[in-house]
């Protein structure tokens, strides 16, 4: 059974930083794309950042480009999201997700099959 467990969320002031972690278990993830999605209150879920299995393909939403960095450690089955220069509009529940096959299509939300439970990030002004 695939499990994704996020950690690292919390409350931070605008301009601050947080690092989210997502530990994966239940199968081999090194060849699977992984991503961080986020959903703010009253808004649709959006793909914030995605990374292919070998880290050769990385995607960032325009809203986080230059401030967020996605990375992964396949030996630890873990993906990270380093978030710097946080803004109140980054407040959301952040979800880790992965695909069931090695498509490496990091931008296709419909191909993300497995999801974590989410971790809350709140940025105060």
C-alpha positions in Angstrom: 0.0 0.0 0.0 1.4 3.4 -1.0 1.7 5.9 1.7 2.8 9.6 1.4 3.3 11.5 4.7 4.0 15.2 4.6 5.6 17.2 7.4 7.1 20.6 8.0 4.1 22.8 7.7 3.3 25.5 10.2 2.9 29.2 10.8 5.5 31.7 9.6 5.7 35.4 9.1 5.8 36.9 5.6 9.3 36.8 4.2 10.1 33.7 6.2 11.0 30.2 5.1 9.7 26.6 5.5 10.8 23.3 4.2 8.2 20.6 3.6 9.1 16.9 3.4 7.2 14.0 2.0 8.2 10.5 2.9 7.0 7.8 0.6 6.6 4.1 1.3 5.0 1.1 -0.2 6.8 0.8 -3.6 9.8 2.1 -5.5 9.5 5.8 -6.2 12.9 6.6 -7.8 11.4 6.4 -11.3 8.2 8.2 -10.5 7.4 11.9 -10.8 6.5 13.5 -7.6 4.9 16.9 -6.9 3.6 19.4 -4.4 0.1 20.7 -4.9 -1.6 23.3 -2.8 -5.2 24.4 -2.1 -6.1 27.7 -0.5 -9.5 28.2 1.1 -12.1 28.8 -1.5 -9.7 28.1 -4.4 -9.0 25.2 -6.7 -6.1 22.9 -6.1 -3.0 23.9 -8.1 0.3 22.3 -8.9 3.0 24.3 -7.2 6.0 22.2 -8.2 6.8 18.8 -9.8 10.0 16.8 -10.3 10.6 13.7 -12.5 12.1 10.5 -11.2 15.6 11.3 -12.1 15.2 15.0 -11.3 15.9 15.9 -14.9 12.5 17.6 -15.4 11.3 20.2 -12.9 8.3 22.4 -13.1 7.3 25.4 -11.0 4.1 27.4 -11.2 4.7 31.0 -12.1 3.4 32.0 -8.6 6.3 30.2 -6.8 9.1 30.4 -9.4 12.2 31.9 -7.9 11.0 31.4 -4.3 10.4 27.6 -4.1 12.7 24.7 -4.8 11.6 21.1 -5.2 14.1 18.3 -4.7 14.2 14.6 -4.0 16.4 12.1 -2.3 15.6 8.7 -3.9 17.7 6.8 -1.4 15.4 8.1 1.3 12.2 8.0 -0.8 11.6 11.6 0.2 10.7 14.8 -1.8 11.2 18.3 -0.4 9.8 21.7 -1.0 12.0 24.5 0.2 9.9 27.7 0.4 11.5 31.1 0.8 10.2 34.6 0.8 6.8 33.3 1.8 3.8 35.5 1.2 0.3 35.5 2.8 -1.0 34.2 -0.5 1.1 31.1 -0.1 -1.2 30.1 2.7 -2.8 26.8 1.8 -2.8 23.1 2.5 0.1 21.5 0.7 -0.2 18.0 -0.6 2.4 15.6 -1.8 1.5 13.4 -4.7 3.1 10.8 -7.0 2.2 8.9 -10.1 1.6 5.2 -10.5 3.8 4.8 -13.6 7.0 6.3 -14.8 5.5 8.8 -17.1 7.7 11.7 -16.0 4.8 14.0 -17.1 5.2 16.2 -14.1 2.6 18.8 -15.2 -0.3 16.4 -15.7 -2.4 16.5 -12.5 -4.7 13.7 -13.7 -1.7 11.3 -13.7 -1.0 11.8 -10.0 -2.6 8.8 -8.3 -1.4 8.8 -4.8 -1.8 11.6 -2.4 -0.7 12.5 1.1 -3.0 13.8 3.8 -1.7 17.4 3.5 0.1 19.8 5.7 -1.1 23.3 6.6 1.1 26.3 5.7 0.0 29.6 7.1 1.8 32.8 6.3 1.0 35.8 8.4 1.4 39.4 7.2 
